[in-house]
Amino acid sequence: MAEPYILVLYYSRHGATAAMASQVARGVETIAGIGA
């Protein structure tokens, strides 16, 4: 069975949203068995 995966989509004009999405992805990856 495939590993569960969370896709974090974002739209960023000035980079702040991209930075937030990166932090969300890092947090998701700390959970065992889930990738982002």
DRENPA-3360 file (N, C-alpha, C; in nm, 2 decimals, always signed):
BEGIN
1 = MAEPYILV = +0.08/-0.12/+0.00/+0.00/+0.00/+0.00/+0.09/+0.12/+0.00 ~ +0.05/+0.23/-0.07/+0.13/+0.35/-0.08/+0.12/+0.43/+0.05 ~ +0.23/+0.51/+0.07/+0.23/+0.59/+0.19/+0.14/+0.71/+0.17 ~ +0.06/+0.75/+0.27/-0.03/+0.86/+0.26/+0.05/+0.99/+0.23 ~ +0.00/+1.08/+0.16/+0.07/+1.20/+0.11/-0.02/+1.32/+0.12 ~ +0.02/+1.43/+0.17/-0.06/+1.55/+0.17/+0.01/+1.65/+0.08 ~ -0.07/+1.70/-0.02/-0.02/+1.80/-0.11/-0.05/+1.94/-0.06 ~ +0.05/+2.02/-0.04/+0.03/+2.15/+0.01/+0.03/+2.25/-0.11;
9 = LYYSRHGA = -0.08/+2.30/-0.16/-0.09/+2.39/-0.27/-0.09/+2.53/-0.22 ~ -0.03/+2.62/-0.30/-0.03/+2.76/-0.26/-0.01/+2.85/-0.38 ~ -0.05/+2.97/-0.36/-0.02/+3.08/-0.46/+0.04/+3.19/-0.39 ~ +0.16/+3.24/-0.43/+0.23/+3.34/-0.36/+0.28/+3.45/-0.46 ~ +0.25/+3.57/-0.43/+0.31/+3.68/-0.51/+0.44/+3.73/-0.45 ~ +0.45/+3.74/-0.32/+0.56/+3.80/-0.26/+0.64/+3.71/-0.17 ~ +0.61/+3.58/-0.17/+0.69/+3.48/-0.09/+0.64/+3.45/+0.05 ~ +0.56/+3.53/+0.11/+0.52/+3.50/+0.25/+0.43/+3.37/+0.25;
17 = TAAMASQV = +0.34/+3.35/+0.15/+0.26/+3.23/+0.15/+0.34/+3.11/+0.12 ~ +0.45/+3.13/+0.03/+0.54/+3.01/+0.00/+0.61/+2.97/+0.13 ~ +0.65/+3.07/+0.21/+0.72/+3.03/+0.33/+0.63/+2.96/+0.43 ~ +0.51/+3.00/+0.44/+0.41/+2.94/+0.52/+0.38/+2.80/+0.47 ~ +0.37/+2.78/+0.34/+0.34/+2.64/+0.29/+0.46/+2.55/+0.32 ~ +0.58/+2.60/+0.31/+0.70/+2.53/+0.34/+0.70/+2.48/+0.48 ~ +0.66/+2.57/+0.57/+0.65/+2.53/+0.71/+0.54/+2.43/+0.74 ~ +0.43/+2.44/+0.67/+0.32/+2.34/+0.68/+0.37/+2.20/+0.64;
25 = ARGVETIA = +0.44/+2.20/+0.52/+0.49/+2.07/+0.47/+0.59/+2.01/+0.57 ~ +0.68/+2.10/+0.63/+0.78/+2.04/+0.72/+0.70/+1.98/+0.84 ~ +0.60/+2.05/+0.89/+0.52/+1.99/+1.00/+0.45/+1.86/+0.97 ~ +0.40/+1.85/+0.84/+0.34/+1.73/+0.80/+0.44/+1.61/+0.80 ~ +0.56/+1.64/+0.75/+0.66/+1.54/+0.74/+0.71/+1.49/+0.87 ~ +0.68/+1.56/+0.98/+0.72/+1.51/+1.12/+0.63/+1.40/+1.17 ~ +0.52/+1.38/+1.10/+0.42/+1.27/+1.14/+0.47/+1.14/+1.07 ~ +0.49/+1.04/+1.15/+0.53/+0.91/+1.10/+0.44/+0.86/+1.00;
33 = GIGA = +0.49/+0.82/+0.88/+0.41/+0.75/+0.78/+0.33/+0.84/+0.69 ~ +0.36/+0.97/+0.70/+0.29/+1.07/+0.61/+0.40/+1.16/+0.54 ~ +0.39/+1.18/+0.41/+0.48/+1.26/+0.34/+0.41/+1.39/+0.29 ~ +0.49/+1.49/+0.25/+0.43/+1.61/+0.20/+0.51/+1.66/+0.08;
% end
